[in-house]
Amino acid sequence: MRIAFQTLAIIPFFLIGILFSCQSSPKKNKESVPANLPDTFISILGIAQDAGYPQAGCQKACCAAYYNGKETKKLVTSLTLVDRLKKQYWLFEASPDMGEQLNRVQQYTDSSWPSLPAGVFITHAHIGHYSGLMQLGREVMGTKDVPVYVMPRMDSFIRNNGPWSQLVNLNNIQLRPLVEDSLQRIEHSFTIRAIRVPHRDEFSETVGFIIQSEKKKVLFIPDIDKWEKWDRDIIQLIREVDIALIDGTFYQDGELPGRNMSEIPHPFVAESLQRFSSLPSEEKAKIIFIHFNHTNPLLKLKSAEKEQVKKTGMGVAEEGMIISL
């Protein structure tokens, strides 16, 4: 198995937002598209937890490092699946940073591509995963029938709660149903399978996705409660895929002083490292942590914790990382 990772320079595109009527499609420079891209690939558009980095209201040293110029801004977790042969792309998660992330996708395309995604897949109704849909509304891009793939409770949440219901009523988006453990085919080359995971499901169910091409499978689980709460075996699932992008929200217990972290029971990275420690090296190499809270040292450009993860043979997601399909 050969997995291609590379970090690509971010090329800014201006004025895609503001008002969609000002410019029906963003200007794209054909020469700006990087050379040697795979025909089909996933690119990581963001790696932070729902609130991004730095986080609003944070006066701690972790966020001060950004304001002091020692760390870089990190966008909220999102992926794009790109098919250069069909000149289409799909988003996984509509993050609060979706506007900037749509601009970043343009580095992979040229003027012959549609500027909008061929579809958006959403895991659940927490703000980091769906609130970017606002960018498709009439106050911004005023889109027409962008497919948004959701589970039943997520569908009901969007249809019956403003302002999201306006996106449906004005046909900015077209909600398309996902069925647990059923394959959703997009074009001829890819299937997407939604898998239920335990999480805080106040407004919707929560899913992860298995993104499958003709050659590879990529598991994407940005949010989940402790592994032992799941009725599936995460180790068996890792064996069945080629890459596993999994919840790395917190590095270890005690990361939020004064908070009872059992109330936000993500699997700590330290726990996951222990759980996966007996896996053979080729299985460990599949595992990449993503969705980092602003307190998580894996967000830093350099940290002892990041080096420790790498020493185990596992990986840490970075913005711009390419996963060849």
Long-range contacts (C-beta under 8 A, 24 or more apart in sequence): 1-216, 1-242, 1-282, 2-324, 3-242, 3-243, 3-323, 3-324, 4-38, 4-41, 4-322, 4-323, 4-324, 5-321, 5-322, 5-323, 6-320, 6-321, 6-322, 7-318, 7-319, 7-320, 7-321, 7-322, 8-34, 8-43, 8-107, 8-320, 8-322, 9-34, 9-107, 9-320, 10-104, 10-107, 10-320, 11-106, 11-107, 12-103, 13-103, 13-106, 16-99, 16-102, 16-103, 16-106, 16-115, 16-141, 17-99, 17-135, 17-140, 17-141, 18-140, 19-140, 19-142, 20-140, 20-141, 20-142, 20-143, 21-142, 25-115, 26-103, 26-106, 26-115, 27-111, 28-106, 28-109, 28-110, 28-111, 28-113, 28-115, 29-110, 30-110, 30-111, 32-107, 33-107, 33-108, 33-109, 33-110, 34-107, 34-108, 37-82, 37-84, 37-108, 37-322, 38-84, 38-322, 38-324, 38-325, 39-83, 39-84, 39-85, 40-81, 40-82, 40-83, 40-84, 40-85, 40-189, 40-190, 40-213, 40-324, 40-325, 41-81, 41-82, 41-322, 41-323, 41-324, 41-325, 42-79, 42-80, 42-81, 42-82, 42-211, 42-218, 42-322, 42-323, 42-325, 43-79, 43-80, 43-82, 43-105, 43-108, 43-320, 43-321, 43-322, 43-323, 44-78, 44-79, 44-245, 44-290, 44-317, 44-318, 44-319, 44-320, 44-321, 44-323, 45-75, 45-78, 45-79, 45-80, 45-91, 45-95, 45-97, 45-101, 45-104, 45-105, 45-319, 46-74, 46-75, 46-76, 46-77, 46-78, 46-95, 46-97, 46-101, 46-319, 47-74, 47-75, 47-77, 47-290, 47-291, 47-292, 47-299, 47-317, 47-318, 47-319, 48-74, 48-75, 48-76, 48-77, 48-291, 48-292, 48-293, 48-294, 48-299, 49-76, 49-77, 49-128, 49-249, 49-291, 49-292, 49-293, 49-294, 49-296, 50-76, 50-95, 50-96, 50-126, 50-127, 50-128, 50-129, 51-76, 51-127, 51-128, 51-293, 51-294, 52-76, 52-96, 52-97, 52-128, 52-294, 53-292, 53-294, 53-299, 54-294, 55-294, 58-294, 60-295, 62-294, 62-295, 62-299, 63-294, 65-300, 71-299, 71-300, 71-301, 72-301, 74-292, 74-299, 74-319, 75-100, 75-101, 75-319, 76-128, 77-128, 77-222, 77-290, 77-291, 78-132, 79-220, 79-245, 80-105, 80-108, 80-117, 81-190, 81-211, 81-325, 82-108, 83-187, 83-189, 83-190, 84-108, 85-189, 86-187, 86-189, 87-112, 87-113, 87-114, 88-113, 88-114, 88-118, 88-187, 89-113, 89-117, 89-118, 90-117, 90-118, 90-119, 90-120, 90-121, 90-186, 91-117, 91-119, 91-120, 91-121, 92-120, 92-121, 92-123, 92-209, 92-211, 92-220, 93-120, 93-121, 93-122, 93-123, 93-128, 93-129, 93-130, 93-132, 93-222, 94-120, 94-122, 94-129, 94-130, 94-131, 94-132, 94-133, 94-135, 94-148, 95-128, 95-129, 95-131, 95-132, 96-127, 96-128, 96-131, 96-132, 97-132, 98-132, 98-133, 98-135, 99-132, 99-135, 99-140, 101-132, 102-135, 116-141, 116-143, 116-146, 117-146, 118-147, 118-186, 118-187, 119-146, 119-147, 119-148, 119-149, 119-176, 119-186, 120-146, 120-147, 120-148, 120-149, 120-173, 121-149, 121-178, 121-192, 121-209, 122-148, 122-149, 122-150, 122-154, 123-206, 123-207, 123-208, 123-209, 123-222, 123-223, 124-151, 124-154, 124-199, 124-201, 124-203, 124-204, 124-205, 124-206, 124-207, 124-223, 125-153, 125-154, 125-157, 125-202, 125-203, 125-204, 126-200, 126-223, 129-222, 129-223, 130-154, 130-158, 130-164, 133-158, 133-164, 133-167, 133-173, 134-163, 136-167, 136-172, 136-173, 137-163, 137-166, 137-167, 137-170, 137-172, 138-166, 138-170, 138-172, 142-172, 143-172, 143-173, 144-171, 144-172, 145-171, 145-172, 145-173, 145-174, 146-172, 146-173, 146-174, 147-173, 147-174, 147-176, 148-173, 148-174, 148-175, 148-176, 149-176, 149-177, 149-178, 149-184, 149-192, 150-175, 150-176, 150-177, 150-178, 150-204, 151-177, 151-178, 151-180, 151-194, 151-204, 151-205, 151-207, 152-177, 152-205, 153-201, 153-203, 153-204, 153-205, 154-203, 154-204, 154-205, 157-203, 157-204, 178-207, 180-207, 189-213, 189-214, 195-232, 197-221, 197-223, 197-224, 197-225, 197-230, 198-224, 198-225, 198-229, 198-230, 199-223, 199-224, 199-225, 200-225, 200-264, 210-241, 213-325, 215-325, 216-241, 216-242, 216-243, 216-324, 216-325, 217-241, 217-242, 217-243, 218-242, 218-243, 218-244, 218-245, 218-323, 218-325, 219-243, 219-244, 219-245, 219-246, 220-245, 221-245, 221-246, 221-247, 222-247, 222-290, 222-291, 223-247, 223-249, 223-266, 223-291, 224-266, 224-267, 225-265, 225-266, 225-267, 226-265, 226-266, 226-267, 226-271, 227-267, 227-271, 227-272, 227-275, 229-265, 234-275, 235-275, 235-276, 235-279, 235-283, 238-276, 238-279, 238-283, 238-286, 238-287, 239-283, 241-286, 242-286, 243-286, 243-288, 243-323, 244-286, 244-287, 244-288, 245-288, 245-290, 245-317, 246-272, 246-287, 246-288, 246-289, 246-290, 247-289, 247-290, 247-291, 248-272, 248-289, 248-290, 248-291, 248-292, 248-296, 248-298, 248-316, 248-317, 249-291, 249-292, 249-293, 249-296, 250-293, 250-295, 250-296, 251-296, 251-297, 251-298, 251-305, 255-293, 255-295, 255-296, 256-295, 269-296, 269-298, 269-305, 269-309, 273-308, 273-309, 273-312, 273-314, 276-312, 276-314, 277-312, 281-313, 284-312, 284-313, 284-314, 285-313, 285-314, 285-315, 287-314, 287-315, 288-314, 288-315, 288-316, 288-317, 289-314, 289-315, 289-316, 289-317, 290-317
